[in-house]
Amino acid sequence: YEQVEVQKKYDESLCFCSYFRLVIVFHRSYPTGAPAYINIHRPTT
């Protein structure tokens, strides 16, 4: 049971990391459009 909880937390953090990386890539591609994009697509935690 404990192992499952750890795995779930790991998956969530991994998802956030990939999302954050996507935001960084998007920001480099479109510096002016990034803030609005982040606000619209901000994940609800």
WOLIN-V207500 format. One record per backbone hydrogen bond with DSSP energy under -1.0 kcal/mol. CO is the residue of the C=O (numbers start at 1). NH is the residue of the N-H. E is the energy in kcal/mol with one decimal. If there is no record, write none. Layout:
<<CO,NH,E> <CO,NH,E>>
This chain:
<<1,5,-1.6> <2,6,-2.0> <3,7,-2.2> <4,8,-2.3> <5,9,-2.4> <6,10,-2.4> <7,11,-2.4> <8,12,-2.2> <9,13,-2.3> <10,14,-2.3> <11,15,-2.3> <12,16,-2.2> <13,17,-2.3> <14,18,-2.3> <15,19,-2.1> <16,20,-2.8> <17,21,-2.4> <18,22,-2.1> <19,23,-2.1> <20,24,-2.1> <21,25,-2.4> <22,26,-2.6> <23,27,-2.6> <24,28,-2.1> <25,29,-1.9> <26,30,-3.1> <30,34,-1.2> <33,37,-1.9> <34,38,-2.7> <35,39,-2.1> <36,40,-2.2> <37,41,-2.4>>
